[in-house]
Amino acid sequence: MRWLADLVLGIRLAVGGSRTSWARLALTAAGVGLGVTVLLLAASIGPAREAKSLRVQAASLDSTAAGGTLRARHVSVSWQGRLITGVELAATAPAPPGVGRIPGPGELVVSPELLDLMRTDDSVRARFPESVIGVIADAGLPRPKSLIFYAGLADAHLDSAHPAAGFGSDRPPPTLLPVYRLLMVAAISALLVPLGIFVLVATRLGATGREQRLAAIRLVGASRSQLRWIASGETLTGAVLGLFVGVALFFAARPLARFIEVEGVGFFPTDLLPDPLLGALIAVGVPVVAVVSALLALRTEDVGPLGLSRAVELPRRRAWWRFALIGAGAALIVVISLIGGYWQVMADARLAVGLGAGIALVLAGTGAVLPWLVGEVAHRLEPNGIAPLLALRALRFDAGTPRVLSGVVVVLTGSLTLQVLLGVAAQYTAAPPTDTPDRWVLDLPPHASVRPLEEAIALVGGVRQVSEVRMHVVDRTTITSTDCAEIAERLDVRDCVNGSAYLVGSGPEPGTKLKVGGQDWVVPPHQRARGALWGLVVAGGADPVLASLPPTELVVRGDPDESFGDRLLAATGRTDRGVTLRRQFEAGQVELFTSLRSGVIGGSVLLTLLAVIGLAAAAVDQVFERRRPTAVLAANGVPTKVLAVASLWQSAVPAVLGIALAIPIGLGTAWLVAPSGRFRVDWTEIATTVAAAAVVVLVVSLCTLPALRSAIRPTSLRTE
């Protein structure tokens, strides 16, 4: 059991050394702890989404059983670009989760967030004139800041409600649209790879001091095998302590989840519990990565019986496996895209995961190429200036700075890829531009009372015209009846008068008899046309059969300002909250797109902060470990300014190489993923991202100057 004694000796060296050893241990534990906290948070996303889905499923209406005693209709209210969703109910059935009883007519049960809005904004309160009788508990809310409500169904709207057996549908809740699923997979790949690099670097802090201690132990007779066990014990101590710190930070920060929500994405604190398998993988993987990293580092050192000696030149890093990672990832992306195509990849979860694996391989390869590239540049360049010469000579022996900068470069590469993919998603989700921004389409619920709605709309300032649109499908032919103003808008015609008929696409021949609304109707003579409507289009006013159909849409022409839509919904909501604005769906998609974009930006910012912490810690650790050579240079007459500029050069060279590596790889990966014809590059955003990365490196370099000033003191020349 000699190996166990050596392992225990390594642990004792980590925890029982000098104040310097304690500082190194604390720094390593803090770095690993921050990485573990983020890893646990990432491992909790799956269970959190599952818990949220279960609550949504429990609150969903069960419409599968016939003859249910519950009658309900879903309604949504738009307010300043946000959607407030709810259900109007009429029954004595059991109440939905989180609600004490089903509200009656004139009564309302709201979520806490909606109640706060109603108290602080009179325009929101005007949308809900009913009496609030309760607040929905957490069990009935998808997320803490949900805007939902339950209202009593008025007798006037009973005909437009549908029957239901109760709450708790067996149907799976709706999932993300395919484009968002693809973006989430890409985002997870882009965010977790640099996090792994950060954890790897955090376990290597203080490596030089550790190797010097091992050299001293080798000097008193320890074998190379014993050194490995001692190094494993010392590294394992920091990693395990970092695990405990990370777990403590995770559970300490978890209650804050109730108050933190990024553009509609949020969870309850109880939702955030890591997946057991992923949690076990983190608990085992972090110490294993730390120990393997320490053992691999010993391969570059010659720890002989006379102490530590380092080769004049570090072993050249092998490049083939680094570029092989990038090539394998790119090949996987291309193969998946060729097998399924863009749309099939978005629809198939397995293909999307494979695509995410390809992106992860590309990002991992990018992080691995940077240290090799820095080493090649440091070995091949021989500048004339003293400061850049000192910087490049130091980079030949410095593995810490390129490794930490690899995390920054991976974040930058992933951000560039995601920016392009988010731009592609914006093309599919954002409301399409229109030549008639003053045209507002209101979708009506079944059996809606049109006359009171039109009277309410007439009271809105800025209304110029209201068109009724009636649609009816018979024998797979859509028959649309509306006025000439709307027909001229939707079809490319200029000769419309009351009674005119047009056919877009295929349809019945003139004189064909059809049943429309239970009445006999003869297809009138028509002419061919093109436009946004499909089927048979008839100008209303001259056909009593079509005029008897209930309108399905009201088209309002008025003020093009976005507030006009809110005023329209506020006016129609007093009569029937089931009226929805056509742009609400588009607003919901844009809101979901914005949520994902904000989440990606937030994750990138968090990982960038982690990378900054790791870069600063590695830079300070390097200055501390090289204090004696630096003090010797200062004592031999090298000006302090030259040493400071050399320190800046030492960070600037890898940063420039990393940026030059990240831009083509990030944009190239996005080009492989994006569908043909949709690849767009916003150079302003890319310039901003690159500038932010450069500023981060510059600020961290400046932060090392105080440590450098301390290192060049004559006391650093003292040797025990």
TORSE-476469 format. One line per field, with one value per residue (C-alpha): residue number from 1; residue in three letters; x, y, z. Coordinates in steps of 0.2 Angstrom, whole numbers, plus 2048, in hexadecimal, padded with zeros to 3 digits. Example, Ala and Ser with C-alpha at 12.3 -4.5 7.8 and 13.67 -1.06 7.14 Angstrom:
// TORSE-476469
num <- 1;2
residu <- ALA;SER
east <- 83E;844
north <- 7EA;7FB
up <- 827;824
//
This chain:
// TORSE-476469
num <- 1;2;3;4;5;6;7;8;9;10;11;12;13;14;15;16;17;18;19;20;21;22;23;24;25;26;27;28;29;30;31;32;33;34;35;36;37;38;39;40;41;42;43;44;45;46;47;48;49;50;51;52;53;54;55;56;57;58;59;60;61;62;63;64;65;66;67;68;69;70;71;72;73;74;75;76;77;78;79;80;81;82;83;84;85;86;87;88;89;90;91;92;93;94;95;96;97;98;99;100;101;102;103;104;105;106;107;108;109;110;111;112;113;114;115;116;117;118;119;120;121;122;123;124;125;126;127;128;129;130;131;132;133;134;135;136;137;138;139;140;141;142;143;144;145;146;147;148;149;150;151;152;153;154;155;156;157;158;159;160;161;162;163;164;165;166;167;168;169;170;171;172;173;174;175;176;177;178;179;180;181;182;183;184;185;186;187;188;189;190;191;192;193;194;195;196;197;198;199;200;201;202;203;204;205;206;207;208;209;210;211;212;213;214;215;216;217;218;219;220;221;222;223;224;225;226;227;228;229;230;231;232;233;234;235;236;237;238;239;240;241;242;243;244;245;246;247;248;249;250;251;252;253;254;255;256;257;258;259;260;261;262;263;264;265;266;267;268;269;270;271;272;273;274;275;276;277;278;279;280;281;282;283;284;285;286;287;288;289;290;291;292;293;294;295;296;297;298;299;300;301;302;303;304;305;306;307;308;309;310;311;312;313;314;315;316;317;318;319;320;321;322;323;324;325;326;327;328;329;330;331;332;333;334;335;336;337;338;339;340;341;342;343;344;345;346;347;348;349;350;351;352;353;354;355;356;357;358;359;360;361;362;363;364;365;366;367;368;369;370;371;372;373;374;375;376;377;378;379;380;381;382;383;384;385;386;387;388;389;390;391;392;393;394;395;396;397;398;399;400;401;402;403;404;405;406;407;408;409;410;411;412;413;414;415;416;417;418;419;420;421;422;423;424;425;426;427;428;429;430;431;432;433;434;435;436;437;438;439;440;441;442;443;444;445;446;447;448;449;450;451;452;453;454;455;456;457;458;459;460;461;462;463;464;465;466;467;468;469;470;471;472;473;474;475;476;477;478;479;480;481;482;483;484;485;486;487;488;489;490;491;492;493;494;495;496;497;498;499;500;501;502;503;504;505;506;507;508;509;510;511;512;513;514;515;516;517;518;519;520;521;522;523;524;525;526;527;528;529;530;531;532;533;534;535;536;537;538;539;540;541;542;543;544;545;546;547;548;549;550;551;552;553;554;555;556;557;558;559;560;561;562;563;564;565;566;567;568;569;570;571;572;573;574;575;576;577;578;579;580;581;582;583;584;585;586;587;588;589;590;591;592;593;594;595;596;597;598;599;600;601;602;603;604;605;606;607;608;609;610;611;612;613;614;615;616;617;618;619;620;621;622;623;624;625;626;627;628;629;630;631;632;633;634;635;636;637;638;639;640;641;642;643;644;645;646;647;648;649;650;651;652;653;654;655;656;657;658;659;660;661;662;663;664;665;666;667;668;669;670;671;672;673;674;675;676;677;678;679;680;681;682;683;684;685;686;687;688;689;690;691;692;693;694;695;696;697;698;699;700;701;702;703;704;705;706;707;708;709;710;711;712;713;714;715;716;717;718;719;720
residu <- MET;ARG;TRP;LEU;ALA;ASP;LEU;VAL;LEU;GLY;ILE;ARG;LEU;ALA;VAL;GLY;GLY;SER;ARG;THR;SER;TRP;ALA;ARG;LEU;ALA;LEU;THR;ALA;ALA;GLY;VAL;GLY;LEU;GLY;VAL;THR;VAL;LEU;LEU;LEU;ALA;ALA;SER;ILE;GLY;PRO;ALA;ARG;GLU;ALA;LYS;SER;LEU;ARG;VAL;GLN;ALA;ALA;SER;LEU;ASP;SER;THR;ALA;ALA;GLY;GLY;THR;LEU;ARG;ALA;ARG;HIS;VAL;SER;VAL;SER;TRP;GLN;GLY;ARG;LEU;ILE;THR;GLY;VAL;GLU;LEU;ALA;ALA;THR;ALA;PRO;ALA;PRO;PRO;GLY;VAL;GLY;ARG;ILE;PRO;GLY;PRO;GLY;GLU;LEU;VAL;VAL;SER;PRO;GLU;LEU;LEU;ASP;LEU;MET;ARG;THR;ASP;ASP;SER;VAL;ARG;ALA;ARG;PHE;PRO;GLU;SER;VAL;ILE;GLY;VAL;ILE;ALA;ASP;ALA;GLY;LEU;PRO;ARG;PRO;LYS;SER;LEU;ILE;PHE;TYR;ALA;GLY;LEU;ALA;ASP;ALA;HIS;LEU;ASP;SER;ALA;HIS;PRO;ALA;ALA;GLY;PHE;GLY;SER;ASP;ARG;PRO;PRO;PRO;THR;LEU;LEU;PRO;VAL;TYR;ARG;LEU;LEU;MET;VAL;ALA;ALA;ILE;SER;ALA;LEU;LEU;VAL;PRO;LEU;GLY;ILE;PHE;VAL;LEU;VAL;ALA;THR;ARG;LEU;GLY;ALA;THR;GLY;ARG;GLU;GLN;ARG;LEU;ALA;ALA;ILE;ARG;LEU;VAL;GLY;ALA;SER;ARG;SER;GLN;LEU;ARG;TRP;ILE;ALA;SER;GLY;GLU;THR;LEU;THR;GLY;ALA;VAL;LEU;GLY;LEU;PHE;VAL;GLY;VAL;ALA;LEU;PHE;PHE;ALA;ALA;ARG;PRO;LEU;ALA;ARG;PHE;ILE;GLU;VAL;GLU;GLY;VAL;GLY;PHE;PHE;PRO;THR;ASP;LEU;LEU;PRO;ASP;PRO;LEU;LEU;GLY;ALA;LEU;ILE;ALA;VAL;GLY;VAL;PRO;VAL;VAL;ALA;VAL;VAL;SER;ALA;LEU;LEU;ALA;LEU;ARG;THR;GLU;ASP;VAL;GLY;PRO;LEU;GLY;LEU;SER;ARG;ALA;VAL;GLU;LEU;PRO;ARG;ARG;ARG;ALA;TRP;TRP;ARG;PHE;ALA;LEU;ILE;GLY;ALA;GLY;ALA;ALA;LEU;ILE;VAL;VAL;ILE;SER;LEU;ILE;GLY;GLY;TYR;TRP;GLN;VAL;MET;ALA;ASP;ALA;ARG;LEU;ALA;VAL;GLY;LEU;GLY;ALA;GLY;ILE;ALA;LEU;VAL;LEU;ALA;GLY;THR;GLY;ALA;VAL;LEU;PRO;TRP;LEU;VAL;GLY;GLU;VAL;ALA;HIS;ARG;LEU;GLU;PRO;ASN;GLY;ILE;ALA;PRO;LEU;LEU;ALA;LEU;ARG;ALA;LEU;ARG;PHE;ASP;ALA;GLY;THR;PRO;ARG;VAL;LEU;SER;GLY;VAL;VAL;VAL;VAL;LEU;THR;GLY;SER;LEU;THR;LEU;GLN;VAL;LEU;LEU;GLY;VAL;ALA;ALA;GLN;TYR;THR;ALA;ALA;PRO;PRO;THR;ASP;THR;PRO;ASP;ARG;TRP;VAL;LEU;ASP;LEU;PRO;PRO;HIS;ALA;SER;VAL;ARG;PRO;LEU;GLU;GLU;ALA;ILE;ALA;LEU;VAL;GLY;GLY;VAL;ARG;GLN;VAL;SER;GLU;VAL;ARG;MET;HIS;VAL;VAL;ASP;ARG;THR;THR;ILE;THR;SER;THR;ASP;CYS;ALA;GLU;ILE;ALA;GLU;ARG;LEU;ASP;VAL;ARG;ASP;CYS;VAL;ASN;GLY;SER;ALA;TYR;LEU;VAL;GLY;SER;GLY;PRO;GLU;PRO;GLY;THR;LYS;LEU;LYS;VAL;GLY;GLY;GLN;ASP;TRP;VAL;VAL;PRO;PRO;HIS;GLN;ARG;ALA;ARG;GLY;ALA;LEU;TRP;GLY;LEU;VAL;VAL;ALA;GLY;GLY;ALA;ASP;PRO;VAL;LEU;ALA;SER;LEU;PRO;PRO;THR;GLU;LEU;VAL;VAL;ARG;GLY;ASP;PRO;ASP;GLU;SER;PHE;GLY;ASP;ARG;LEU;LEU;ALA;ALA;THR;GLY;ARG;THR;ASP;ARG;GLY;VAL;THR;LEU;ARG;ARG;GLN;PHE;GLU;ALA;GLY;GLN;VAL;GLU;LEU;PHE;THR;SER;LEU;ARG;SER;GLY;VAL;ILE;GLY;GLY;SER;VAL;LEU;LEU;THR;LEU;LEU;ALA;VAL;ILE;GLY;LEU;ALA;ALA;ALA;ALA;VAL;ASP;GLN;VAL;PHE;GLU;ARG;ARG;ARG;PRO;THR;ALA;VAL;LEU;ALA;ALA;ASN;GLY;VAL;PRO;THR;LYS;VAL;LEU;ALA;VAL;ALA;SER;LEU;TRP;GLN;SER;ALA;VAL;PRO;ALA;VAL;LEU;GLY;ILE;ALA;LEU;ALA;ILE;PRO;ILE;GLY;LEU;GLY;THR;ALA;TRP;LEU;VAL;ALA;PRO;SER;GLY;ARG;PHE;ARG;VAL;ASP;TRP;THR;GLU;ILE;ALA;THR;THR;VAL;ALA;ALA;ALA;ALA;VAL;VAL;VAL;LEU;VAL;VAL;SER;LEU;CYS;THR;LEU;PRO;ALA;LEU;ARG;SER;ALA;ILE;ARG;PRO;THR;SER;LEU;ARG;THR;GLU
east <- 800;80F;805;7F8;805;80C;7FB;7F8;809;803;7F3;7FD;809;7F9;7F1;7FF;80C;810;805;80A;803;7F3;7F1;7F4;7E7;7DA;7DD;7DB;7CC;7C4;7C7;7C1;7B2;7AC;7AE;7A5;797;794;795;788;77D;77E;77B;76B;763;75C;753;74D;745;73D;736;730;728;71F;717;712;70A;701;6F9;6F5;6E2;6DE;6D3;6D4;6C5;6B4;6A6;6B1;6A8;6B5;6B4;6C3;6CC;6DE;6E1;6F0;6F3;701;709;718;71F;71C;70F;703;6FB;6EC;6DC;6CA;6C1;6AF;6AC;6AB;6BA;6CA;6D4;6E5;6F5;6F9;6E8;6DC;6CC;6C6;6C1;6B0;6AA;6B1;6BF;6D2;6E1;6F2;704;70E;718;707;700;70F;70D;6FA;6FF;70C;705;6F3;6F3;6F6;6E8;6DC;6DF;6D8;6C9;6C4;6C6;6D6;6D2;6E3;6F5;6FB;707;718;711;707;714;720;72D;72E;72A;71C;70F;6FF;6EE;6DD;6CD;6BB;6B3;6A5;694;696;6A6;69F;69D;6AF;6B6;6BA;6B6;6C4;6C4;6D0;6E2;6F1;6F3;6FC;703;715;717;71C;72F;73A;739;747;751;752;757;765;76B;76A;775;781;781;784;793;79A;799;79E;7AE;7B6;7B0;7B9;7C9;7C7;7C5;7D5;7DF;7D9;7E0;7F1;7F3;803;80A;81C;81D;815;823;831;82A;82A;83C;841;838;841;851;84F;84C;83A;838;82F;820;81F;81F;810;806;80C;807;7F6;7F3;7F7;7ED;7DF;7DD;7DA;7CE;7C4;7C4;7BE;7B0;7AA;7AB;7A2;794;792;792;785;779;77C;778;769;75C;760;758;747;74C;757;74F;756;749;73C;748;748;746;741;74F;748;749;75C;762;770;76D;774;77E;785;788;792;79C;7A0;7A5;7B1;7B6;7BD;7CA;7CE;7D2;7DC;7E7;7E9;7EE;7FB;802;804;80D;81A;81F;826;831;841;83F;850;858;862;852;847;84E;845;84A;850;843;832;82D;824;811;80A;7FE;7F6;7E9;7E4;7E0;7D8;7CB;7C6;7C6;7BC;7AF;7AD;7AC;79E;794;796;790;781;77C;77E;774;765;766;763;751;752;761;756;747;752;759;766;76D;76C;777;783;784;788;795;79D;79D;7A5;7B3;7B7;7B7;7C2;7CE;7CF;7D3;7E1;7E8;7EC;7FA;802;801;808;816;81A;81A;825;832;833;832;841;83C;849;841;845;834;82C;83C;83A;827;82A;838;82C;81E;829;828;817;809;7FD;7F9;7F5;7EA;7E0;7DF;7D8;7C9;7C7;7C9;7BD;7B0;7B4;7B2;7A2;79B;79F;797;787;786;784;778;76E;76D;766;759;754;751;744;73C;73C;72D;72F;72F;71F;71B;70B;710;6FF;6F6;6F1;6E9;6DE;6DA;6C9;6C4;6B5;6A4;6AB;69F;6A5;69A;6A0;6B2;6B1;6A9;6B7;6C4;6BB;6BF;6D1;6DA;6E2;6D7;6D3;6CB;6C5;6C4;6BB;6C3;6B8;6C0;6B8;6C0;6B5;6BB;6CD;6CA;6CC;6BF;6C3;6B7;6BC;6BC;6C5;6D2;6D8;6D7;6E2;6EE;6F0;6EE;6F6;6E6;6DF;6CE;6C5;6B3;6A5;6A2;6B2;6BA;6CC;6D4;6E6;6ED;6E1;6CE;6BC;6B6;6A9;697;69D;690;698;691;697;691;683;67C;67D;68A;68F;6A1;6A0;6AA;6BC;6CD;6DE;6E9;6F8;6FB;6FC;6EB;6E8;6D8;6C8;6C7;6B7;6B4;6A6;696;68D;68C;680;686;698;692;68A;69A;6A2;6B2;6C2;6CD;6CB;6D8;6DB;6E4;6EA;6F9;70A;711;713;709;6FA;6F9;6F9;6EB;6E1;6E3;6DF;6CE;6C9;6CF;6C1;6B4;6BE;6CF;6CF;6D3;6E6;6F1;6FA;70A;709;710;71E;721;722;72E;739;738;73E;74C;751;750;75D;768;768;76C;77A;781;77F;788;796;798;799;7A6;7B0;7B0;7B6;7C3;7C9;7CA;7D4;7DF;7E3;7E6;7F2;7FB;7FD;803;80F;817;818;821;82D;831;843;847;83E;847;858;853;84F;85F;869;862;853;847;837;82D;835;82F;81E;81D;824;815;809;811;810;7FD;7FB;803;7F8;7E9;7EC;7EF;7DF;7D5;7DC;7D8;7C6;7BF;7C2;7BD;7AE;7A7;7AC;7A2;793;794;794;785;77A;76F;774;770;76D;77F;780;78E;78B;79D;798;794;7A3;7AE;7A6;7A9;7BB;7BF;7B7;7C2;7D2;7CD;7CB;7DD;7E3;7DB;7E1;7F3;7F2;7EC;7FD;807;806;80B;81A;81F;81F;82A;838;83C;84E;846;840;853;854;856;854
north <- 800;80B;815;81A;821;82B;831;837;840;849;84E;854;85E;867;86B;86C;876;889;898;897;885;88A;899;88D;881;88E;895;884;880;891;88E;87C;881;88E;882;874;881;884;872;86D;87B;874;863;869;871;860;85C;86E;86D;85C;863;872;867;85D;86C;872;861;860;872;86D;86A;858;859;846;840;844;84B;854;860;86D;87A;885;890;895;8A8;8B3;8C5;8CF;8DD;8E7;8D8;8CB;8BE;8BB;8AA;8A3;898;89D;88F;88B;87B;874;868;867;876;877;874;883;88A;888;888;88C;89E;8A3;8B0;8C1;8B8;8B6;8AC;8B3;8AF;8B9;8C2;8C7;8CD;8D8;8DF;8E2;8EC;8F6;8F9;900;8FA;8E8;8EA;8F0;8E0;8D6;8DF;8CF;8CE;8C5;8B7;8AE;8AC;89C;892;88C;87B;883;88E;889;895;8A2;8B1;8A9;8B5;8A9;8AA;8A1;8AA;8A5;8A3;8AF;8A7;8B1;8A7;896;891;895;88A;878;869;862;854;85E;862;856;851;842;84A;84F;862;86C;86C;879;87D;873;883;887;874;876;886;87F;870;87C;887;879;873;885;888;878;875;885;881;870;87A;886;877;86F;87F;882;872;877;887;887;879;880;880;86E;868;870;867;857;85A;85C;84C;843;84A;841;830;82F;825;82B;820;827;839;835;82F;83E;84A;841;844;856;85A;84F;85A;86A;861;859;869;872;866;86A;87C;87A;870;87D;88C;883;880;891;89A;88E;899;8A7;89E;8A4;8B6;8B4;8B2;8B6;8BB;8AE;8A0;89C;88E;88B;888;876;873;875;864;85C;84C;83D;836;847;84B;83B;83E;850;849;83C;845;855;84C;840;84E;857;848;843;855;855;845;84A;85A;850;848;859;85A;851;84E;845;841;851;85C;864;867;86D;86B;87B;878;870;861;867;864;858;861;853;84E;860;863;852;858;867;85C;84E;85B;863;852;84D;85D;85B;849;84D;85B;850;842;84C;85D;86D;86A;858;85B;868;85B;84C;84D;840;849;85A;851;84B;85C;863;856;85C;86E;868;85F;86F;87A;86D;86C;87F;880;873;87B;88B;885;87C;88C;897;88B;88B;89E;89F;894;89B;8AE;8B7;8CA;8D8;8E0;8DB;8DA;8CF;8C4;8C1;8BE;8B1;8A9;8A7;8A0;892;88C;892;886;88F;89F;896;889;897;8A1;891;893;8A5;8A0;892;89E;8AA;89C;896;8A8;8AB;89B;89E;8B0;8AA;89C;8A8;8B4;8A5;8A2;8B4;8B3;8A5;8AC;8BF;8C7;8C9;8DA;8E1;8EF;8F3;8F5;8FD;8ED;8E3;8D2;8CC;8B9;8B6;8A7;89C;8A4;8B5;8C3;8CE;8DE;8E2;8DF;8EB;8F8;8F6;8F8;908;910;90E;91D;91C;90F;912;902;8F1;8E3;8D2;8C2;8B2;8A2;891;880;875;866;86B;87C;88C;899;8AA;8B9;8CB;8DC;8E3;8ED;8DD;8D3;8E1;8DF;8CC;8C9;8D1;8D8;8EA;8E7;8E1;8E6;8DE;8CC;8CA;8B9;8B3;8A2;89F;88E;880;880;87C;881;88F;888;87A;878;877;877;887;889;87D;886;883;88E;88F;893;8A4;8A8;8AC;8B1;8AB;8B5;8B4;8B9;8B5;8AD;89B;894;89D;8B0;8B9;8CC;8CD;8D7;8CE;8BC;8B9;8A7;8AD;8BC;8B0;8A8;8AE;8B9;8B0;8C0;8D2;8DD;8EE;8FC;909;910;907;909;8FA;901;901;8EE;8EF;8FB;8F0;8E1;8EB;8F1;8DF;8D7;8E0;8D7;8C6;8C2;8B4;8C0;8BF;8CA;8C1;8C8;8C0;8AF;8B8;8C2;8B1;8AA;8BA;8B9;8A7;8AB;8B9;8AE;8A2;8B0;8B7;8A6;8A4;8B5;8B3;8A2;8AA;8B8;8AC;8A1;8B0;8B6;8A4;8A5;8B7;8B0;8A1;8AC;8B8;8AA;8A2;8B2;8B6;8A4;8A5;8B6;8AF;89F;8A8;8B6;8B1;8B2;8C2;8C9;8C4;8CD;8DC;8DB;8DA;8EB;8E6;8F5;8F2;8F9;8EC;8DE;8E5;8E7;8D5;8CF;8D7;8D0;8BF;8C0;8CA;8BD;8AE;8BA;8BF;8AE;8A8;8B5;8B1;89F;8A2;8AD;8A1;891;899;8A0;890;885;890;88F;87C;87C;88A;886;88B;89D;8A2;8A5;8B7;8BF;8CF;8D6;8E3;8D6;8CC;8DB;8DF;8CD;8CC;8DD;8D7;8C8;8D3;8DF;8D1;8CB;8DC;8E0;8CF;8D3;8E4;8DB;8D1;8E1;8E3;8D1;8D4;8E4;8D9;8CB;8D6;8DB;8D6;8CA;8BF;8BB;8B3;8A0;895
up <- 800;7FD;7F0;7FD;808;7F9;7F5;807;807;7F8;801;810;805;7FE;80F;81B;812;813;811;7FE;7FD;805;7F9;7EA;7F1;7F4;7E3;7DB;7E5;7E0;7CE;7CE;7D9;7CD;7BE;7C8;7CC;7BA;7B6;7C3;7BC;7AA;7B1;7B9;7A9;7A3;7B4;7B5;7A4;7A9;7B9;7AF;7A2;7B0;7B7;7A6;7A2;7B3;7AF;79D;799;796;786;782;78C;784;78E;79A;7A7;7A4;796;793;786;785;783;782;785;77D;788;782;778;786;786;794;792;79B;79B;79E;7A7;7AB;7B5;7C6;7C2;7CD;7CC;7C3;7CC;7D7;7D8;7E6;7DC;7CA;7C9;7C4;7B7;7BC;7C7;7C3;7CA;7C4;7C6;7D2;7C4;7BB;7CC;7CE;7BC;7C0;7CF;7C7;7B5;7B3;7A0;7A6;7B3;7A6;79C;7AB;7B3;7BD;7CF;7D5;7E1;7E2;7DD;7D4;7DE;7D8;7D4;7C6;7BF;7B1;7B8;7C6;7BB;7B0;7AA;7AA;7B1;7B3;7B1;7B2;7A1;79D;797;787;782;787;774;770;77E;77C;788;793;7A0;7AC;7AE;7AD;79A;796;786;787;789;779;776;76F;75C;753;74F;762;766;759;761;772;76D;765;774;781;776;775;787;78F;786;78D;79E;79D;798;7A7;7B3;7AC;7AD;7BF;7C5;7BE;7C8;7D2;7C7;7C8;7DB;7DB;7CF;7DA;7EA;7E0;7DB;7ED;7F1;7E3;7EA;7FA;7F2;7EB;7DB;7CC;7D0;7E1;7DA;7CF;7DE;7E8;7DA;7D8;7EB;7EA;7DB;7E1;7F1;7E7;7DB;7E9;7F3;7E4;7E2;7F3;7F0;7E0;7E8;7F6;7EA;7DF;7ED;7F5;7E4;7E0;7EA;7DE;7D0;7D5;7D2;7C2;7B1;7A0;794;799;79D;7B0;7BD;7CF;7DB;7DE;7CB;7CB;7D1;7C6;7BD;7C8;7BA;7B4;7C6;7C9;7B9;7BF;7D1;7C9;7B9;7C1;7CD;7BF;7B3;7C0;7C4;7B2;7AE;7BC;7B6;7A4;7AA;7B2;7A1;79C;7AC;7B0;7C2;7C6;7D6;7D6;7D4;7C7;7B6;7A7;795;78D;780;784;77A;76A;76B;75F;753;74A;757;75A;748;747;754;74A;73A;743;749;738;72F;73C;738;726;726;731;726;717;71F;725;71E;729;72D;731;73D;746;747;74C;75E;75A;74B;755;763;756;74F;760;763;752;758;769;760;755;765;76F;760;75F;772;76F;75F;768;774;765;75B;769;76B;758;757;767;760;74E;751;757;759;75B;76A;77C;782;775;775;788;785;777;781;790;785;780;792;797;795;7A1;797;787;790;798;788;780;78B;785;773;774;77B;76D;760;767;768;756;751;75B;755;743;748;753;744;739;747;747;734;738;748;746;73F;72C;726;71E;712;71C;72F;731;72E;73E;73D;74B;74C;753;75E;758;75B;75F;760;752;754;766;761;752;75E;76A;75C;755;766;764;75D;74C;745;732;72C;732;726;72A;723;722;71E;71B;715;70B;700;703;6FC;707;703;709;709;70D;707;6F8;702;70A;6FA;6F1;700;6FF;6EC;6DE;6D6;6D3;6CC;6DB;6DE;6E9;6E3;6D9;6DB;6D9;6DA;6E0;6DD;6D9;6DD;6D7;6C6;6C5;6C8;6D4;6E2;6F4;705;70F;720;71E;70F;6FC;6F3;6E1;6DC;6D3;6C3;6C8;6C1;6C5;6D1;6DC;6EE;700;700;6FA;6F2;6ED;6F2;6F1;6F4;701;702;6F3;6F9;708;70B;70D;717;724;728;739;736;73B;73A;73C;732;73A;730;73C;745;740;752;75C;76A;75F;760;773;772;766;772;781;778;772;782;78B;780;77C;782;775;768;763;759;74A;750;761;75A;752;762;76C;760;761;774;774;768;773;782;77A;774;786;78D;781;784;797;796;78C;798;7A7;79E;799;7AB;7B0;7A3;7A9;7BB;7B4;7A9;7B8;7C4;7B7;7B3;7C5;7C9;7BB;7C1;7D2;7CC;7C1;7CE;7CF;7BD;7BC;7CB;7C3;7B3;7BD;7C7;7B7;7B1;7A7;7A9;7B2;7A3;797;7A3;7A4;791;78F;79B;78F;780;788;789;779;76E;773;772;761;75B;764;75B;74A;74E;754;747;738;742;74A;73A;730;73D;73B;728;729;734;72D;71E;70D;709;71B;721;726;730;73A;73A;747;754;750;752;762;768;763;76B;77B;77B;778;786;792;78E;78F;7A0;7A7;7A1;7AA;7BA;7BB;7BB;7CE;7D0;7C5;7CF;7DE;7D5;7D0;7E2;7E8;7F5;7E7;7E4;7F6;7F6;805
//
